[in-house]
């Protein structure tokens, strides 16, 4: 086995042990996984859930809201998916759609977007104060790397279901997505619910970093203590300087 495979297996085993402990203690956890198109969200999720219990692990990737849902409080459609005791819920894209694709594509109004940036920290504070362990990860890739991945996705028949109409504008609106990302991270990274950023051009390194961070955040102390810190060159806490010093792709 390769070093990556060995390391991945070790971390997946730790996740199994962490879930066994959560089912005993009743701990609840939410992973919000965001990032540019092609950044590797699906690949990271696959490695996280591969050996976990389907009964206690849910991946939530909601479609566009229905006409009825558009009339609801924005966060309302996400609340039913939050975890019960012993569960891990992974949002593959989340309420942060309103701060990303909706901004770039004009799917919501400027007033709605401003309201979201104001309210998201309070919504997340309530989740954390209710006892949910909330982990927020942004996967970041460079423009050239995104192009290669999106081109490869379109050329692979087995990835046909991953292709979306929005892929076509990811490159054309690169700068707009960067600006939306920067505003989102700056306004919604808080001490209670900080954003962690991952340099995801190298898929294997990114996956290992995400698994390490998740374990350090949600596993019992005895398990977390056996997990090395993520590589700081790959995963780091968001700070405003990261938008200008090269750590986040401009």
MODELLER restraints for C-alpha pairs under 7 A, 6 or more apart:
rsr = mdl.restraints
at = mdl.atoms
rsr.add(forms.Gaussian(group=physical.xy_distance, feature=features.Distance(at['CA:4:A'], at['CA:204:A']), mean=6.95, stdev=0.5))
rsr.add(forms.Gaussian(group=physical.xy_distance, feature=features.Distance(at['CA:8:A'], at['CA:208:A']), mean=6.61, stdev=0.5))
rsr.add(forms.Gaussian(group=physical.xy_distance, feature=features.Distance(at['CA:11:A'], at['CA:211:A']), mean=6.70, stdev=0.5))
rsr.add(forms.Gaussian(group=physical.xy_distance, feature=features.Distance(at['CA:12:A'], at['CA:48:A']), mean=6.84, stdev=0.5))
rsr.add(forms.Gaussian(group=physical.xy_distance, feature=features.Distance(at['CA:12:A'], at['CA:51:A']), mean=6.97, stdev=0.5))
rsr.add(forms.Gaussian(group=physical.xy_distance, feature=features.Distance(at['CA:14:A'], at['CA:223:A']), mean=6.91, stdev=0.5))
rsr.add(forms.Gaussian(group=physical.xy_distance, feature=features.Distance(at['CA:15:A'], at['CA:215:A']), mean=6.70, stdev=0.5))
rsr.add(forms.Gaussian(group=physical.xy_distance, feature=features.Distance(at['CA:16:A'], at['CA:51:A']), mean=6.85, stdev=0.5))
rsr.add(forms.Gaussian(group=physical.xy_distance, feature=features.Distance(at['CA:16:A'], at['CA:52:A']), mean=5.90, stdev=0.5))
rsr.add(forms.Gaussian(group=physical.xy_distance, feature=features.Distance(at['CA:18:A'], at['CA:219:A']), mean=4.97, stdev=0.5))
rsr.add(forms.Gaussian(group=physical.xy_distance, feature=features.Distance(at['CA:18:A'], at['CA:220:A']), mean=6.62, stdev=0.5))
rsr.add(forms.Gaussian(group=physical.xy_distance, feature=features.Distance(at['CA:22:A'], at['CA:86:A']), mean=4.77, stdev=0.5))
rsr.add(forms.Gaussian(group=physical.xy_distance, feature=features.Distance(at['CA:23:A'], at['CA:86:A']), mean=4.08, stdev=0.5))
rsr.add(forms.Gaussian(group=physical.xy_distance, feature=features.Distance(at['CA:26:A'], at['CA:85:A']), mean=4.24, stdev=0.5))
rsr.add(forms.Gaussian(group=physical.xy_distance, feature=features.Distance(at['CA:26:A'], at['CA:86:A']), mean=4.40, stdev=0.5))
rsr.add(forms.Gaussian(group=physical.xy_distance, feature=features.Distance(at['CA:27:A'], at['CA:85:A']), mean=5.69, stdev=0.5))
rsr.add(forms.Gaussian(group=physical.xy_distance, feature=features.Distance(at['CA:27:A'], at['CA:86:A']), mean=5.10, stdev=0.5))
rsr.add(forms.Gaussian(group=physical.xy_distance, feature=features.Distance(at['CA:28:A'], at['CA:83:A']), mean=5.84, stdev=0.5))
rsr.add(forms.Gaussian(group=physical.xy_distance, feature=features.Distance(at['CA:28:A'], at['CA:84:A']), mean=6.27, stdev=0.5))
rsr.add(forms.Gaussian(group=physical.xy_distance, feature=features.Distance(at['CA:28:A'], at['CA:85:A']), mean=5.48, stdev=0.5))
rsr.add(forms.Gaussian(group=physical.xy_distance, feature=features.Distance(at['CA:28:A'], at['CA:86:A']), mean=5.49, stdev=0.5))
rsr.add(forms.Gaussian(group=physical.xy_distance, feature=features.Distance(at['CA:28:A'], at['CA:87:A']), mean=5.35, stdev=0.5))
rsr.add(forms.Gaussian(group=physical.xy_distance, feature=features.Distance(at['CA:28:A'], at['CA:88:A']), mean=6.20, stdev=0.5))
rsr.add(forms.Gaussian(group=physical.xy_distance, feature=features.Distance(at['CA:28:A'], at['CA:132:A']), mean=5.09, stdev=0.5))
rsr.add(forms.Gaussian(group=physical.xy_distance, feature=features.Distance(at['CA:28:A'], at['CA:133:A']), mean=6.22, stdev=0.5))
rsr.add(forms.Gaussian(group=physical.xy_distance, feature=features.Distance(at['CA:29:A'], at['CA:83:A']), mean=6.76, stdev=0.5))
rsr.add(forms.Gaussian(group=physical.xy_distance, feature=features.Distance(at['CA:29:A'], at['CA:87:A']), mean=6.50, stdev=0.5))
rsr.add(forms.Gaussian(group=physical.xy_distance, feature=features.Distance(at['CA:29:A'], at['CA:88:A']), mean=4.85, stdev=0.5))
rsr.add(forms.Gaussian(group=physical.xy_distance, feature=features.Distance(at['CA:29:A'], at['CA:89:A']), mean=6.40, stdev=0.5))
rsr.add(forms.Gaussian(group=physical.xy_distance, feature=features.Distance(at['CA:29:A'], at['CA:132:A']), mean=5.35, stdev=0.5))
rsr.add(forms.Gaussian(group=physical.xy_distance, feature=features.Distance(at['CA:29:A'], at['CA:133:A']), mean=4.50, stdev=0.5))
rsr.add(forms.Gaussian(group=physical.xy_distance, feature=features.Distance(at['CA:29:A'], at['CA:134:A']), mean=5.97, stdev=0.5))
rsr.add(forms.Gaussian(group=physical.xy_distance, feature=features.Distance(at['CA:29:A'], at['CA:218:A']), mean=6.83, stdev=0.5))
rsr.add(forms.Gaussian(group=physical.xy_distance, feature=features.Distance(at['CA:30:A'], at['CA:88:A']), mean=5.82, stdev=0.5))
rsr.add(forms.Gaussian(group=physical.xy_distance, feature=features.Distance(at['CA:30:A'], at['CA:89:A']), mean=4.89, stdev=0.5))
rsr.add(forms.Gaussian(group=physical.xy_distance, feature=features.Distance(at['CA:30:A'], at['CA:90:A']), mean=5.82, stdev=0.5))
rsr.add(forms.Gaussian(group=physical.xy_distance, feature=features.Distance(at['CA:30:A'], at['CA:132:A']), mean=6.92, stdev=0.5))
rsr.add(forms.Gaussian(group=physical.xy_distance, feature=features.Distance(at['CA:30:A'], at['CA:133:A']), mean=6.09, stdev=0.5))
rsr.add(forms.Gaussian(group=physical.xy_distance, feature=features.Distance(at['CA:30:A'], at['CA:134:A']), mean=4.90, stdev=0.5))
rsr.add(forms.Gaussian(group=physical.xy_distance, feature=features.Distance(at['CA:30:A'], at['CA:135:A']), mean=6.15, stdev=0.5))
rsr.add(forms.Gaussian(group=physical.xy_distance, feature=features.Distance(at['CA:31:A'], at['CA:89:A']), mean=6.31, stdev=0.5))
rsr.add(forms.Gaussian(group=physical.xy_distance, feature=features.Distance(at['CA:31:A'], at['CA:90:A']), mean=4.68, stdev=0.5))
rsr.add(forms.Gaussian(group=physical.xy_distance, feature=features.Distance(at['CA:31:A'], at['CA:91:A']), mean=6.16, stdev=0.5))
rsr.add(forms.Gaussian(group=physical.xy_distance, feature=features.Distance(at['CA:31:A'], at['CA:134:A']), mean=6.10, stdev=0.5))
rsr.add(forms.Gaussian(group=physical.xy_distance, feature=features.Distance(at['CA:31:A'], at['CA:135:A']), mean=4.79, stdev=0.5))
rsr.add(forms.Gaussian(group=physical.xy_distance, feature=features.Distance(at['CA:31:A'], at['CA:136:A']), mean=5.95, stdev=0.5))
rsr.add(forms.Gaussian(group=physical.xy_distance, feature=features.Distance(at['CA:32:A'], at['CA:90:A']), mean=6.05, stdev=0.5))
rsr.add(forms.Gaussian(group=physical.xy_distance, feature=features.Distance(at['CA:32:A'], at['CA:91:A']), mean=4.94, stdev=0.5))
rsr.add(forms.Gaussian(group=physical.xy_distance, feature=features.Distance(at['CA:32:A'], at['CA:92:A']), mean=6.77, stdev=0.5))
rsr.add(forms.Gaussian(group=physical.xy_distance, feature=features.Distance(at['CA:32:A'], at['CA:93:A']), mean=6.97, stdev=0.5))
rsr.add(forms.Gaussian(group=physical.xy_distance, feature=features.Distance(at['CA:32:A'], at['CA:94:A']), mean=6.56, stdev=0.5))
rsr.add(forms.Gaussian(group=physical.xy_distance, feature=features.Distance(at['CA:32:A'], at['CA:135:A']), mean=6.12, stdev=0.5))
rsr.add(forms.Gaussian(group=physical.xy_distance, feature=features.Distance(at['CA:32:A'], at['CA:136:A']), mean=4.72, stdev=0.5))
rsr.add(forms.Gaussian(group=physical.xy_distance, feature=features.Distance(at['CA:32:A'], at['CA:137:A']), mean=6.20, stdev=0.5))
rsr.add(forms.Gaussian(group=physical.xy_distance, feature=features.Distance(at['CA:33:A'], at['CA:41:A']), mean=6.64, stdev=0.5))
rsr.add(forms.Gaussian(group=physical.xy_distance, feature=features.Distance(at['CA:33:A'], at['CA:91:A']), mean=6.02, stdev=0.5))
rsr.add(forms.Gaussian(group=physical.xy_distance, feature=features.Distance(at['CA:33:A'], at['CA:92:A']), mean=5.46, stdev=0.5))
rsr.add(forms.Gaussian(group=physical.xy_distance, feature=features.Distance(at['CA:33:A'], at['CA:93:A']), mean=6.02, stdev=0.5))
rsr.add(forms.Gaussian(group=physical.xy_distance, feature=features.Distance(at['CA:33:A'], at['CA:136:A']), mean=6.22, stdev=0.5))
rsr.add(forms.Gaussian(group=physical.xy_distance, feature=features.Distance(at['CA:33:A'], at['CA:137:A']), mean=5.11, stdev=0.5))
rsr.add(forms.Gaussian(group=physical.xy_distance, feature=features.Distance(at['CA:33:A'], at['CA:138:A']), mean=6.21, stdev=0.5))
rsr.add(forms.Gaussian(group=physical.xy_distance, feature=features.Distance(at['CA:34:A'], at['CA:92:A']), mean=6.80, stdev=0.5))
rsr.add(forms.Gaussian(group=physical.xy_distance, feature=features.Distance(at['CA:34:A'], at['CA:93:A']), mean=5.40, stdev=0.5))
rsr.add(forms.Gaussian(group=physical.xy_distance, feature=features.Distance(at['CA:34:A'], at['CA:137:A']), mean=6.18, stdev=0.5))
rsr.add(forms.Gaussian(group=physical.xy_distance, feature=features.Distance(at['CA:34:A'], at['CA:138:A']), mean=4.84, stdev=0.5))
rsr.add(forms.Gaussian(group=physical.xy_distance, feature=features.Distance(at['CA:34:A'], at['CA:139:A']), mean=6.21, stdev=0.5))
rsr.add(forms.Gaussian(group=physical.xy_distance, feature=features.Distance(at['CA:35:A'], at['CA:138:A']), mean=5.03, stdev=0.5))
rsr.add(forms.Gaussian(group=physical.xy_distance, feature=features.Distance(at['CA:35:A'], at['CA:139:A']), mean=4.45, stdev=0.5))
rsr.add(forms.Gaussian(group=physical.xy_distance, feature=features.Distance(at['CA:35:A'], at['CA:140:A']), mean=5.85, stdev=0.5))
rsr.add(forms.Gaussian(group=physical.xy_distance, feature=features.Distance(at['CA:36:A'], at['CA:139:A']), mean=6.90, stdev=0.5))
rsr.add(forms.Gaussian(group=physical.xy_distance, feature=features.Distance(at['CA:36:A'], at['CA:140:A']), mean=6.36, stdev=0.5))
rsr.add(forms.Gaussian(group=physical.xy_distance, feature=features.Distance(at['CA:37:A'], at['CA:167:A']), mean=6.80, stdev=0.5))
rsr.add(forms.Gaussian(group=physical.xy_distance, feature=features.Distance(at['CA:37:A'], at['CA:170:A']), mean=6.78, stdev=0.5))
rsr.add(forms.Gaussian(group=physical.xy_distance, feature=features.Distance(at['CA:38:A'], at['CA:146:A']), mean=5.82, stdev=0.5))
rsr.add(forms.Gaussian(group=physical.xy_distance, feature=features.Distance(at['CA:38:A'], at['CA:149:A']), mean=6.00, stdev=0.5))
rsr.add(forms.Gaussian(group=physical.xy_distance, feature=features.Distance(at['CA:38:A'], at['CA:150:A']), mean=6.24, stdev=0.5))
rsr.add(forms.Gaussian(group=physical.xy_distance, feature=features.Distance(at['CA:39:A'], at['CA:139:A']), mean=5.83, stdev=0.5))
rsr.add(forms.Gaussian(group=physical.xy_distance, feature=features.Distance(at['CA:39:A'], at['CA:140:A']), mean=6.22, stdev=0.5))
rsr.add(forms.Gaussian(group=physical.xy_distance, feature=features.Distance(at['CA:39:A'], at['CA:141:A']), mean=5.86, stdev=0.5))
rsr.add(forms.Gaussian(group=physical.xy_distance, feature=features.Distance(at['CA:39:A'], at['CA:200:A']), mean=6.40, stdev=0.5))
rsr.add(forms.Gaussian(group=physical.xy_distance, feature=features.Distance(at['CA:40:A'], at['CA:203:A']), mean=6.92, stdev=0.5))
rsr.add(forms.Gaussian(group=physical.xy_distance, feature=features.Distance(at['CA:41:A'], at['CA:92:A']), mean=6.90, stdev=0.5))
rsr.add(forms.Gaussian(group=physical.xy_distance, feature=features.Distance(at['CA:44:A'], at['CA:207:A']), mean=5.29, stdev=0.5))
rsr.add(forms.Gaussian(group=physical.xy_distance, feature=features.Distance(at['CA:48:A'], at['CA:211:A']), mean=6.82, stdev=0.5))
rsr.add(forms.Gaussian(group=physical.xy_distance, feature=features.Distance(at['CA:56:A'], at['CA:86:A']), mean=6.50, stdev=0.5))
rsr.add(forms.Gaussian(group=physical.xy_distance, feature=features.Distance(at['CA:56:A'], at['CA:87:A']), mean=4.57, stdev=0.5))
rsr.add(forms.Gaussian(group=physical.xy_distance, feature=features.Distance(at['CA:56:A'], at['CA:88:A']), mean=6.26, stdev=0.5))
rsr.add(forms.Gaussian(group=physical.xy_distance, feature=features.Distance(at['CA:57:A'], at['CA:87:A']), mean=5.79, stdev=0.5))
rsr.add(forms.Gaussian(group=physical.xy_distance, feature=features.Distance(at['CA:57:A'], at['CA:88:A']), mean=4.91, stdev=0.5))
rsr.add(forms.Gaussian(group=physical.xy_distance, feature=features.Distance(at['CA:57:A'], at['CA:89:A']), mean=5.86, stdev=0.5))
rsr.add(forms.Gaussian(group=physical.xy_distance, feature=features.Distance(at['CA:58:A'], at['CA:88:A']), mean=6.48, stdev=0.5))
rsr.add(forms.Gaussian(group=physical.xy_distance, feature=features.Distance(at['CA:58:A'], at['CA:89:A']), mean=4.85, stdev=0.5))
rsr.add(forms.Gaussian(group=physical.xy_distance, feature=features.Distance(at['CA:58:A'], at['CA:90:A']), mean=6.20, stdev=0.5))
rsr.add(forms.Gaussian(group=physical.xy_distance, feature=features.Distance(at['CA:59:A'], at['CA:89:A']), mean=5.90, stdev=0.5))
rsr.add(forms.Gaussian(group=physical.xy_distance, feature=features.Distance(at['CA:59:A'], at['CA:90:A']), mean=4.73, stdev=0.5))
rsr.add(forms.Gaussian(group=physical.xy_distance, feature=features.Distance(at['CA:59:A'], at['CA:91:A']), mean=5.98, stdev=0.5))
rsr.add(forms.Gaussian(group=physical.xy_distance, feature=features.Distance(at['CA:59:A'], at['CA:92:A']), mean=6.77, stdev=0.5))
rsr.add(forms.Gaussian(group=physical.xy_distance, feature=features.Distance(at['CA:60:A'], at['CA:90:A']), mean=6.03, stdev=0.5))
rsr.add(forms.Gaussian(group=physical.xy_distance, feature=features.Distance(at['CA:60:A'], at['CA:91:A']), mean=4.83, stdev=0.5))
rsr.add(forms.Gaussian(group=physical.xy_distance, feature=features.Distance(at['CA:60:A'], at['CA:92:A']), mean=5.94, stdev=0.5))
rsr.add(forms.Gaussian(group=physical.xy_distance, feature=features.Distance(at['CA:61:A'], at['CA:91:A']), mean=6.16, stdev=0.5))
rsr.add(forms.Gaussian(group=physical.xy_distance, feature=features.Distance(at['CA:61:A'], at['CA:92:A']), mean=5.10, stdev=0.5))
rsr.add(forms.Gaussian(group=physical.xy_distance, feature=features.Distance(at['CA:61:A'], at['CA:93:A']), mean=6.26, stdev=0.5))
rsr.add(forms.Gaussian(group=physical.xy_distance, feature=features.Distance(at['CA:69:A'], at['CA:77:A']), mean=6.99, stdev=0.5))
rsr.add(forms.Gaussian(group=physical.xy_distance, feature=features.Distance(at['CA:75:A'], at['CA:95:A']), mean=6.70, stdev=0.5))
rsr.add(forms.Gaussian(group=physical.xy_distance, feature=features.Distance(at['CA:82:A'], at['CA:89:A']), mean=6.69, stdev=0.5))
rsr.add(forms.Gaussian(group=physical.xy_distance, feature=features.Distance(at['CA:83:A'], at['CA:89:A']), mean=5.93, stdev=0.5))
rsr.add(forms.Gaussian(group=physical.xy_distance, feature=features.Distance(at['CA:98:A'], at['CA:113:A']), mean=6.16, stdev=0.5))
rsr.add(forms.Gaussian(group=physical.xy_distance, feature=features.Distance(at['CA:99:A'], at['CA:113:A']), mean=6.33, stdev=0.5))
rsr.add(forms.Gaussian(group=physical.xy_distance, feature=features.Distance(at['CA:99:A'], at['CA:180:A']), mean=6.52, stdev=0.5))
rsr.add(forms.Gaussian(group=physical.xy_distance, feature=features.Distance(at['CA:99:A'], at['CA:184:A']), mean=5.88, stdev=0.5))
rsr.add(forms.Gaussian(group=physical.xy_distance, feature=features.Distance(at['CA:100:A'], at['CA:177:A']), mean=6.79, stdev=0.5))
rsr.add(forms.Gaussian(group=physical.xy_distance, feature=features.Distance(at['CA:100:A'], at['CA:180:A']), mean=5.66, stdev=0.5))
rsr.add(forms.Gaussian(group=physical.xy_distance, feature=features.Distance(at['CA:100:A'], at['CA:181:A']), mean=6.53, stdev=0.5))
rsr.add(forms.Gaussian(group=physical.xy_distance, feature=features.Distance(at['CA:102:A'], at['CA:108:A']), mean=5.64, stdev=0.5))
rsr.add(forms.Gaussian(group=physical.xy_distance, feature=features.Distance(at['CA:103:A'], at['CA:180:A']), mean=6.81, stdev=0.5))
rsr.add(forms.Gaussian(group=physical.xy_distance, feature=features.Distance(at['CA:104:A'], at['CA:176:A']), mean=6.05, stdev=0.5))
rsr.add(forms.Gaussian(group=physical.xy_distance, feature=features.Distance(at['CA:104:A'], at['CA:177:A']), mean=6.29, stdev=0.5))
rsr.add(forms.Gaussian(group=physical.xy_distance, feature=features.Distance(at['CA:117:A'], at['CA:187:A']), mean=6.26, stdev=0.5))
rsr.add(forms.Gaussian(group=physical.xy_distance, feature=features.Distance(at['CA:117:A'], at['CA:188:A']), mean=6.66, stdev=0.5))
rsr.add(forms.Gaussian(group=physical.xy_distance, feature=features.Distance(at['CA:120:A'], at['CA:188:A']), mean=6.67, stdev=0.5))
rsr.add(forms.Gaussian(group=physical.xy_distance, feature=features.Distance(at['CA:121:A'], at['CA:188:A']), mean=5.70, stdev=0.5))
rsr.add(forms.Gaussian(group=physical.xy_distance, feature=features.Distance(at['CA:124:A'], at['CA:193:A']), mean=6.79, stdev=0.5))
rsr.add(forms.Gaussian(group=physical.xy_distance, feature=features.Distance(at['CA:125:A'], at['CA:192:A']), mean=6.58, stdev=0.5))
rsr.add(forms.Gaussian(group=physical.xy_distance, feature=features.Distance(at['CA:128:A'], at['CA:134:A']), mean=6.40, stdev=0.5))
rsr.add(forms.Gaussian(group=physical.xy_distance, feature=features.Distance(at['CA:133:A'], at['CA:218:A']), mean=6.55, stdev=0.5))
rsr.add(forms.Gaussian(group=physical.xy_distance, feature=features.Distance(at['CA:134:A'], at['CA:193:A']), mean=6.62, stdev=0.5))
rsr.add(forms.Gaussian(group=physical.xy_distance, feature=features.Distance(at['CA:136:A'], at['CA:194:A']), mean=6.71, stdev=0.5))
rsr.add(forms.Gaussian(group=physical.xy_distance, feature=features.Distance(at['CA:136:A'], at['CA:195:A']), mean=5.17, stdev=0.5))
rsr.add(forms.Gaussian(group=physical.xy_distance, feature=features.Distance(at['CA:136:A'], at['CA:196:A']), mean=6.25, stdev=0.5))
rsr.add(forms.Gaussian(group=physical.xy_distance, feature=features.Distance(at['CA:137:A'], at['CA:195:A']), mean=5.79, stdev=0.5))
rsr.add(forms.Gaussian(group=physical.xy_distance, feature=features.Distance(at['CA:137:A'], at['CA:196:A']), mean=4.87, stdev=0.5))
rsr.add(forms.Gaussian(group=physical.xy_distance, feature=features.Distance(at['CA:137:A'], at['CA:197:A']), mean=5.85, stdev=0.5))
rsr.add(forms.Gaussian(group=physical.xy_distance, feature=features.Distance(at['CA:138:A'], at['CA:195:A']), mean=6.88, stdev=0.5))
rsr.add(forms.Gaussian(group=physical.xy_distance, feature=features.Distance(at['CA:138:A'], at['CA:196:A']), mean=6.15, stdev=0.5))
rsr.add(forms.Gaussian(group=physical.xy_distance, feature=features.Distance(at['CA:138:A'], at['CA:197:A']), mean=4.77, stdev=0.5))
rsr.add(forms.Gaussian(group=physical.xy_distance, feature=features.Distance(at['CA:138:A'], at['CA:198:A']), mean=6.13, stdev=0.5))
rsr.add(forms.Gaussian(group=physical.xy_distance, feature=features.Distance(at['CA:139:A'], at['CA:197:A']), mean=6.03, stdev=0.5))
rsr.add(forms.Gaussian(group=physical.xy_distance, feature=features.Distance(at['CA:139:A'], at['CA:198:A']), mean=4.87, stdev=0.5))
rsr.add(forms.Gaussian(group=physical.xy_distance, feature=features.Distance(at['CA:139:A'], at['CA:199:A']), mean=6.46, stdev=0.5))
rsr.add(forms.Gaussian(group=physical.xy_distance, feature=features.Distance(at['CA:139:A'], at['CA:200:A']), mean=5.80, stdev=0.5))
rsr.add(forms.Gaussian(group=physical.xy_distance, feature=features.Distance(at['CA:140:A'], at['CA:197:A']), mean=6.95, stdev=0.5))
rsr.add(forms.Gaussian(group=physical.xy_distance, feature=features.Distance(at['CA:140:A'], at['CA:198:A']), mean=5.83, stdev=0.5))
rsr.add(forms.Gaussian(group=physical.xy_distance, feature=features.Distance(at['CA:140:A'], at['CA:199:A']), mean=5.28, stdev=0.5))
rsr.add(forms.Gaussian(group=physical.xy_distance, feature=features.Distance(at['CA:140:A'], at['CA:200:A']), mean=5.46, stdev=0.5))
rsr.add(forms.Gaussian(group=physical.xy_distance, feature=features.Distance(at['CA:140:A'], at['CA:248:A']), mean=6.53, stdev=0.5))
rsr.add(forms.Gaussian(group=physical.xy_distance, feature=features.Distance(at['CA:140:A'], at['CA:249:A']), mean=6.91, stdev=0.5))
rsr.add(forms.Gaussian(group=physical.xy_distance, feature=features.Distance(at['CA:141:A'], at['CA:199:A']), mean=6.27, stdev=0.5))
rsr.add(forms.Gaussian(group=physical.xy_distance, feature=features.Distance(at['CA:141:A'], at['CA:200:A']), mean=5.32, stdev=0.5))
rsr.add(forms.Gaussian(group=physical.xy_distance, feature=features.Distance(at['CA:141:A'], at['CA:201:A']), mean=5.15, stdev=0.5))
rsr.add(forms.Gaussian(group=physical.xy_distance, feature=features.Distance(at['CA:141:A'], at['CA:249:A']), mean=6.44, stdev=0.5))
rsr.add(forms.Gaussian(group=physical.xy_distance, feature=features.Distance(at['CA:142:A'], at['CA:201:A']), mean=6.81, stdev=0.5))
rsr.add(forms.Gaussian(group=physical.xy_distance, feature=features.Distance(at['CA:142:A'], at['CA:249:A']), mean=5.35, stdev=0.5))
rsr.add(forms.Gaussian(group=physical.xy_distance, feature=features.Distance(at['CA:145:A'], at['CA:201:A']), mean=6.45, stdev=0.5))
rsr.add(forms.Gaussian(group=physical.xy_distance, feature=features.Distance(at['CA:153:A'], at['CA:159:A']), mean=5.72, stdev=0.5))
rsr.add(forms.Gaussian(group=physical.xy_distance, feature=features.Distance(at['CA:153:A'], at['CA:163:A']), mean=6.89, stdev=0.5))
rsr.add(forms.Gaussian(group=physical.xy_distance, feature=features.Distance(at['CA:154:A'], at['CA:160:A']), mean=6.72, stdev=0.5))
rsr.add(forms.Gaussian(group=physical.xy_distance, feature=features.Distance(at['CA:154:A'], at['CA:163:A']), mean=6.52, stdev=0.5))
rsr.add(forms.Gaussian(group=physical.xy_distance, feature=features.Distance(at['CA:178:A'], at['CA:250:A']), mean=6.40, stdev=0.5))
rsr.add(forms.Gaussian(group=physical.xy_distance, feature=features.Distance(at['CA:182:A'], at['CA:243:A']), mean=6.62, stdev=0.5))
rsr.add(forms.Gaussian(group=physical.xy_distance, feature=features.Distance(at['CA:185:A'], at['CA:195:A']), mean=6.81, stdev=0.5))
rsr.add(forms.Gaussian(group=physical.xy_distance, feature=features.Distance(at['CA:186:A'], at['CA:240:A']), mean=6.47, stdev=0.5))
rsr.add(forms.Gaussian(group=physical.xy_distance, feature=features.Distance(at['CA:189:A'], at['CA:195:A']), mean=5.18, stdev=0.5))
rsr.add(forms.Gaussian(group=physical.xy_distance, feature=features.Distance(at['CA:195:A'], at['CA:237:A']), mean=6.16, stdev=0.5))
rsr.add(forms.Gaussian(group=physical.xy_distance, feature=features.Distance(at['CA:195:A'], at['CA:238:A']), mean=5.61, stdev=0.5))
rsr.add(forms.Gaussian(group=physical.xy_distance, feature=features.Distance(at['CA:196:A'], at['CA:235:A']), mean=6.63, stdev=0.5))
rsr.add(forms.Gaussian(group=physical.xy_distance, feature=features.Distance(at['CA:196:A'], at['CA:236:A']), mean=5.59, stdev=0.5))
rsr.add(forms.Gaussian(group=physical.xy_distance, feature=features.Distance(at['CA:196:A'], at['CA:237:A']), mean=4.48, stdev=0.5))
rsr.add(forms.Gaussian(group=physical.xy_distance, feature=features.Distance(at['CA:196:A'], at['CA:238:A']), mean=5.63, stdev=0.5))
rsr.add(forms.Gaussian(group=physical.xy_distance, feature=features.Distance(at['CA:197:A'], at['CA:235:A']), mean=5.53, stdev=0.5))
rsr.add(forms.Gaussian(group=physical.xy_distance, feature=features.Distance(at['CA:197:A'], at['CA:236:A']), mean=5.40, stdev=0.5))
rsr.add(forms.Gaussian(group=physical.xy_distance, feature=features.Distance(at['CA:197:A'], at['CA:237:A']), mean=6.07, stdev=0.5))
rsr.add(forms.Gaussian(group=physical.xy_distance, feature=features.Distance(at['CA:197:A'], at['CA:238:A']), mean=6.02, stdev=0.5))
rsr.add(forms.Gaussian(group=physical.xy_distance, feature=features.Distance(at['CA:198:A'], at['CA:206:A']), mean=6.36, stdev=0.5))
rsr.add(forms.Gaussian(group=physical.xy_distance, feature=features.Distance(at['CA:198:A'], at['CA:234:A']), mean=5.43, stdev=0.5))
rsr.add(forms.Gaussian(group=physical.xy_distance, feature=features.Distance(at['CA:198:A'], at['CA:235:A']), mean=4.41, stdev=0.5))
rsr.add(forms.Gaussian(group=physical.xy_distance, feature=features.Distance(at['CA:198:A'], at['CA:236:A']), mean=6.65, stdev=0.5))
rsr.add(forms.Gaussian(group=physical.xy_distance, feature=features.Distance(at['CA:199:A'], at['CA:206:A']), mean=6.63, stdev=0.5))
rsr.add(forms.Gaussian(group=physical.xy_distance, feature=features.Distance(at['CA:199:A'], at['CA:234:A']), mean=4.99, stdev=0.5))
rsr.add(forms.Gaussian(group=physical.xy_distance, feature=features.Distance(at['CA:199:A'], at['CA:235:A']), mean=6.48, stdev=0.5))
rsr.add(forms.Gaussian(group=physical.xy_distance, feature=features.Distance(at['CA:200:A'], at['CA:206:A']), mean=5.01, stdev=0.5))
rsr.add(forms.Gaussian(group=physical.xy_distance, feature=features.Distance(at['CA:206:A'], at['CA:234:A']), mean=6.60, stdev=0.5))
rsr.add(forms.Gaussian(group=physical.xy_distance, feature=features.Distance(at['CA:209:A'], at['CA:230:A']), mean=4.85, stdev=0.5))
rsr.add(forms.Gaussian(group=physical.xy_distance, feature=features.Distance(at['CA:209:A'], at['CA:231:A']), mean=6.51, stdev=0.5))
rsr.add(forms.Gaussian(group=physical.xy_distance, feature=features.Distance(at['CA:209:A'], at['CA:234:A']), mean=6.79, stdev=0.5))
rsr.add(forms.Gaussian(group=physical.xy_distance, feature=features.Distance(at['CA:209:A'], at['CA:235:A']), mean=6.23, stdev=0.5))
rsr.add(forms.Gaussian(group=physical.xy_distance, feature=features.Distance(at['CA:212:A'], at['CA:227:A']), mean=6.53, stdev=0.5))
rsr.add(forms.Gaussian(group=physical.xy_distance, feature=features.Distance(at['CA:212:A'], at['CA:228:A']), mean=6.88, stdev=0.5))
rsr.add(forms.Gaussian(group=physical.xy_distance, feature=features.Distance(at['CA:212:A'], at['CA:229:A']), mean=6.52, stdev=0.5))
rsr.add(forms.Gaussian(group=physical.xy_distance, feature=features.Distance(at['CA:212:A'], at['CA:230:A']), mean=5.65, stdev=0.5))
rsr.add(forms.Gaussian(group=physical.xy_distance, feature=features.Distance(at['CA:213:A'], at['CA:230:A']), mean=6.17, stdev=0.5))
rsr.add(forms.Gaussian(group=physical.xy_distance, feature=features.Distance(at['CA:215:A'], at['CA:224:A']), mean=5.94, stdev=0.5))
rsr.add(forms.Gaussian(group=physical.xy_distance, feature=features.Distance(at['CA:216:A'], at['CA:224:A']), mean=4.88, stdev=0.5))
rsr.add(forms.Gaussian(group=physical.xy_distance, feature=features.Distance(at['CA:216:A'], at['CA:227:A']), mean=6.89, stdev=0.5))
rsr.add(forms.Gaussian(group=physical.xy_distance, feature=features.Distance(at['CA:242:A'], at['CA:248:A']), mean=5.75, stdev=0.5))
rsr.add(forms.Gaussian(group=physical.xy_distance, feature=features.Distance(at['CA:243:A'], at['CA:250:A']), mean=6.96, stdev=0.5))
